[in-house]
Amino acid sequence: MAGLVPAIDVFYADVSDAPGASPAMTPEIAMSTTISPLAPLHVPDMPAIAGVRLATAAAGIRYAGRTDVLLALLDAGTTAAGVFTRSKCPSAPVEWCRTTLQKGKARALVVNSGNANAFTGKSGREACKFTAQITSRAAGCKPGDVFLASTGVIGEPLKAQAFDGVMEGLVARAQPGDFIAAARAIMTTDTFPKVATATAKVGKANVTINGIAKGAGMIAPDMATMLSFIFTDAAISGPALQTLLKDGTTDTFNAVTIDGDTSTSDTLMMFATGKASGSPRITRAADPRLKAFKKALHGVLANLSEQIARDGEGARKLVEIVVEGAVSKISARRIAMSIANSPLVKTAIAGEDANWGRVVMAVGKAGEPADRDKLSIWFGGIRVAHKGARDPGYDEATVSAAMKKPEISLKVALGLGKGRDRVLTCDLTKEYVAINGDYRS
Amino acid sequence: MAGLVPAIDVFYADVSDAPGASPAMTPEIAMSTTISPLAPLHVPDMPAIAGVRLATAAAGIRYAGRTDVLLALLDAGTTAAGVFTRSKCPSAPVEWCRTTLQKGKARALVVNSGNANAFTGKSGREACKFTAQITSRAAGCKPGDVFLASTGVIGEPLKAQAFDGVMEGLVARAQPGDFIAAARAIMTTDTFPKVATATAKVGKANVTINGIAKGAGMIAPDMATMLSFIFTDAAISGPALQTLLKDGTTDTFNAVTIDGDTSTSDTLMMFATGKASGSPRITRAADPRLKAFKKALHGVLANLSEQIARDGEGARKLVEIVVEGAVSKISARRIAMSIANSPLVKTAIAGEDANWGRVVMAVGKAGEPADRDKLSIWFGGIRVAHKGARDPGYDEATVSAAMKKPEISLKVALGLGKGRDRVLTCDLTKEYVAINGDYRS
């Protein structure tokens, strides 16, 4: 749980202090100006990715005084991969991407914040089609080469005409990239833009992987969604890229929970332009030349997903939950998620209380094999419970001091097998309730 | 969701205003003096049950200035049934009851508040054995005829010696019943004692069913558990009683959730003394003479479980969730529970926001068959979403007025089949977080 990289506040100038900021700004925007105390201290320099050009615009979808549309133009030959929400009620853009992805090729990505285009019926599908058409016309590609993502209010029809007014300008201005501006355009209740970068050798070529993400709550005040987009100049076929992305998700984005609520719009996509000088064309995910690339990709995905936990709505503590000694990794994951999603565990951590009784409860309710009398529990590296009872050496003062830190590690050892897993979450504070419940009053 | 029955506050006099109330009273006690605004307006007169004698005492387990032990003495011939937590880490008393219940006979029940005797290892098992021994000695029965339940702190060894000082007195004072005093002795963070009563004909006999319960959070501040005990003077065999109780639980106690956190100690037990004048001895749950009894039992279980939802920690709204048109009742239950346990739905209701987008999210994440474009949603009887989009007749003012009521009904129609179910929950407020997180600070 190491920190990342410069003063985050500079990125907010145009959110809270923009001269054009309207007095009609919604309360949600006002909230976003208080940056999470868990925000990374440093933001990395984000290099350009050959074959990727970016532009942002303020289309006025919902917000005033800030950008809310991102266009990424991708050179011909770019492959695509995607992992989407498991929701049975997915948003229109998720369905659009699933269909479009069957070709495995991409020329453009359009992302908007302020409206999720979810639960919008036929008009939602039409908004997707319209957006893809105007994008393809402006960018000189086919509508089926355009990927779409939306985050914001659910159930409000998305007025895609708003994109019509900005699309020509976006295409004209698109240039090798300001990824931080891109990350900022897709924020909703996020309190900081989320970016990460890594490099790796593929064969003899140096390739770069850049990622951006937005998170906050799984659904924020009236708004929605985890979105993340990864770009690389490596040359990797669509099917291989899909395998890499899916494998990479298991222990990163799928191992993070804010509130257990899965959005209708969760989208993680990856694009590979193949424009890195001398990059060999890889067609199998198992290709040994991808070893360093896989590691770098994992680093980007893990970094971005940790940033999402750090920016959980109302979060004041980053919480790592490690479960070991389970009968399998899957069992360890289920137990870790049961702990991570327990309101009682999360409120205890907000209260700086090493309440291991609630951890026992969460282990017990997971439905996975567990033997109470073999169970041991650590908070912040201090063993508080051992073999089914309070640790004989338990010292309240030592444990209380550990609980005051902004990053808390909670470990459970089941003593049954070799299954181990790790998930990240945050605490449940009154601010979470305020953000998600108070804004009407 | 009809209200029940006299001013609740009279029952609290001896909690908050007792002359013996110690200045060392814990903060949890102080909290409990604010009665839930959802508390029933009326409490029924609780008749005695032939064959049941009750007594309460202050053993000083954790609380000062209030009763914390309940003894119920049961006449010879009393049958018993029980339904317990599905937790894989159950408390010592739950394990004790499961074993003892194999005989299906009962002579005594001892319940304490203040300590759950959960996750207490070998000392927990010894505390159960010791308590059963001193009870059996004082009551003149076998240790295997004694049932036990504990609620309170997890992980602290239960000092069962405290019962030794009060047991002779409890047995001496036990008399046909003050069920309200009994319900009060088992409270932890409950803000009101929970009782219910009903009568029914079995054959030509008039029988009575009385129940008491305690709830609050599934685990309250540092404390635990839903407990409920039902007493009847009907004559029903142990196996038949077990079937009746199990069947009765499905749509009552198992259809209530406060926070999705399942206690290590949840216990629902039922005792039938067979002492009602002229009561025929029933040995099969399917006996047609039980028709009215089953209905009366369902009423008692439904009433008590609704009171638990009304006293959810920090609750300001009682929420009924009805799911219909699902592919099966089980599917409807899973979807209803996904909605009822969603922090985002619960915080929206706390904010008096008919946020049906979050309901769509919760339906989608349940993993059950659902077709977004057939989905309709009602808040307080007003249809807000229809066939996959916002209802054309949606009127914000009308819906907002409905959301201000203390009891909210939320209905989802899936349009797929005939599966229907109903669960009860409450909203998620800042008070919940305060009760469960703030007490250390």
Boltz contact constraints between the chains, C-beta under 6 A:
constraints:
  - contact:
      token1: [A, 87]
      token2: [B, 364]
      max_distance: 6.0
  - contact:
      token1: [A, 87]
      token2: [B, 365]
      max_distance: 6.0
  - contact:
      token1: [A, 88]
      token2: [B, 364]
      max_distance: 6.0
  - contact:
      token1: [A, 88]
      token2: [B, 370]
      max_distance: 6.0
  - contact:
      token1: [A, 89]
      token2: [B, 360]
      max_distance: 6.0
  - contact:
      token1: [A, 89]
      token2: [B, 363]
      max_distance: 6.0
  - contact:
      token1: [A, 89]
      token2: [B, 364]
      max_distance: 6.0
  - contact:
      token1: [A, 89]
      token2: [B, 370]
      max_distance: 6.0
  - contact:
      token1: [A, 89]
      token2: [B, 372]
      max_distance: 6.0
  - contact:
      token1: [A, 119]
      token2: [B, 360]
      max_distance: 6.0
  - contact:
      token1: [A, 120]
      token2: [B, 389]
      max_distance: 6.0
  - contact:
      token1: [A, 121]
      token2: [B, 388]
      max_distance: 6.0
  - contact:
      token1: [A, 121]
      token2: [B, 389]
      max_distance: 6.0
  - contact:
      token1: [A, 154]
      token2: [B, 357]
      max_distance: 6.0
  - contact:
      token1: [A, 155]
      token2: [B, 357]
      max_distance: 6.0
  - contact:
      token1: [A, 155]
      token2: [B, 390]
      max_distance: 6.0
  - contact:
      token1: [A, 219]
      token2: [B, 344]
      max_distance: 6.0
  - contact:
      token1: [A, 219]
      token2: [B, 358]
      max_distance: 6.0
  - contact:
      token1: [A, 219]
      token2: [B, 361]
      max_distance: 6.0
  - contact:
      token1: [A, 259]
      token2: [B, 343]
      max_distance: 6.0
  - contact:
      token1: [A, 261]
      token2: [B, 342]
      max_distance: 6.0
  - contact:
      token1: [A, 261]
      token2: [B, 344]
      max_distance: 6.0
  - contact:
      token1: [A, 262]
      token2: [B, 365]
      max_distance: 6.0
  - contact:
      token1: [A, 264]
      token2: [B, 361]
      max_distance: 6.0
  - contact:
      token1: [A, 264]
      token2: [B, 364]
      max_distance: 6.0
  - contact:
      token1: [A, 342]
      token2: [B, 261]
      max_distance: 6.0
  - contact:
      token1: [A, 343]
      token2: [B, 259]
      max_distance: 6.0
  - contact:
      token1: [A, 344]
      token2: [B, 219]
      max_distance: 6.0
  - contact:
      token1: [A, 344]
      token2: [B, 261]
      max_distance: 6.0
  - contact:
      token1: [A, 344]
      token2: [B, 436]
      max_distance: 6.0
  - contact:
      token1: [A, 347]
      token2: [B, 433]
      max_distance: 6.0
  - contact:
      token1: [A, 347]
      token2: [B, 436]
      max_distance: 6.0
  - contact:
      token1: [A, 347]
      token2: [B, 437]
      max_distance: 6.0
  - contact:
      token1: [A, 350]
      token2: [B, 437]
      max_distance: 6.0
  - contact:
      token1: [A, 351]
      token2: [B, 437]
      max_distance: 6.0
  - contact:
      token1: [A, 351]
      token2: [B, 438]
      max_distance: 6.0
  - contact:
      token1: [A, 351]
      token2: [B, 440]
      max_distance: 6.0
  - contact:
      token1: [A, 352]
      token2: [B, 440]
      max_distance: 6.0
  - contact:
      token1: [A, 353]
      token2: [B, 440]
      max_distance: 6.0
  - contact:
      token1: [A, 357]
      token2: [B, 154]
      max_distance: 6.0
  - contact:
      token1: [A, 357]
      token2: [B, 155]
      max_distance: 6.0
  - contact:
      token1: [A, 358]
      token2: [B, 219]
      max_distance: 6.0
  - contact:
      token1: [A, 360]
      token2: [B, 89]
      max_distance: 6.0
  - contact:
      token1: [A, 360]
      token2: [B, 119]
      max_distance: 6.0
  - contact:
      token1: [A, 361]
      token2: [B, 219]
      max_distance: 6.0
  - contact:
      token1: [A, 361]
      token2: [B, 264]
      max_distance: 6.0
  - contact:
      token1: [A, 363]
      token2: [B, 89]
      max_distance: 6.0
  - contact:
      token1: [A, 364]
      token2: [B, 87]
      max_distance: 6.0
  - contact:
      token1: [A, 364]
      token2: [B, 88]
      max_distance: 6.0
  - contact:
      token1: [A, 364]
      token2: [B, 89]
      max_distance: 6.0
  - contact:
      token1: [A, 364]
      token2: [B, 264]
      max_distance: 6.0
  - contact:
      token1: [A, 365]
      token2: [B, 87]
      max_distance: 6.0
  - contact:
      token1: [A, 365]
      token2: [B, 262]
      max_distance: 6.0
  - contact:
      token1: [A, 370]
      token2: [B, 88]
      max_distance: 6.0
  - contact:
      token1: [A, 370]
      token2: [B, 89]
      max_distance: 6.0
  - contact:
      token1: [A, 372]
      token2: [B, 89]
      max_distance: 6.0
  - contact:
      token1: [A, 388]
      token2: [B, 121]
      max_distance: 6.0
  - contact:
      token1: [A, 389]
      token2: [B, 120]
      max_distance: 6.0
  - contact:
      token1: [A, 389]
      token2: [B, 121]
      max_distance: 6.0
  - contact:
      token1: [A, 390]
      token2: [B, 155]
      max_distance: 6.0
  - contact:
      token1: [A, 430]
      token2: [B, 430]
      max_distance: 6.0
  - contact:
      token1: [A, 430]
      token2: [B, 433]
      max_distance: 6.0
  - contact:
      token1: [A, 433]
      token2: [B, 347]
      max_distance: 6.0
  - contact:
      token1: [A, 433]
      token2: [B, 430]
      max_distance: 6.0
  - contact:
      token1: [A, 433]
      token2: [B, 433]
      max_distance: 6.0
  - contact:
      token1: [A, 436]
      token2: [B, 344]
      max_distance: 6.0
  - contact:
      token1: [A, 436]
      token2: [B, 347]
      max_distance: 6.0
  - contact:
      token1: [A, 437]
      token2: [B, 347]
      max_distance: 6.0
  - contact:
      token1: [A, 437]
      token2: [B, 350]
      max_distance: 6.0
  - contact:
      token1: [A, 437]
      token2: [B, 351]
      max_distance: 6.0
  - contact:
      token1: [A, 438]
      token2: [B, 351]
      max_distance: 6.0
  - contact:
      token1: [A, 440]
      token2: [B, 351]
      max_distance: 6.0
  - contact:
      token1: [A, 440]
      token2: [B, 352]
      max_distance: 6.0
  - contact:
      token1: [A, 440]
      token2: [B, 353]
      max_distance: 6.0
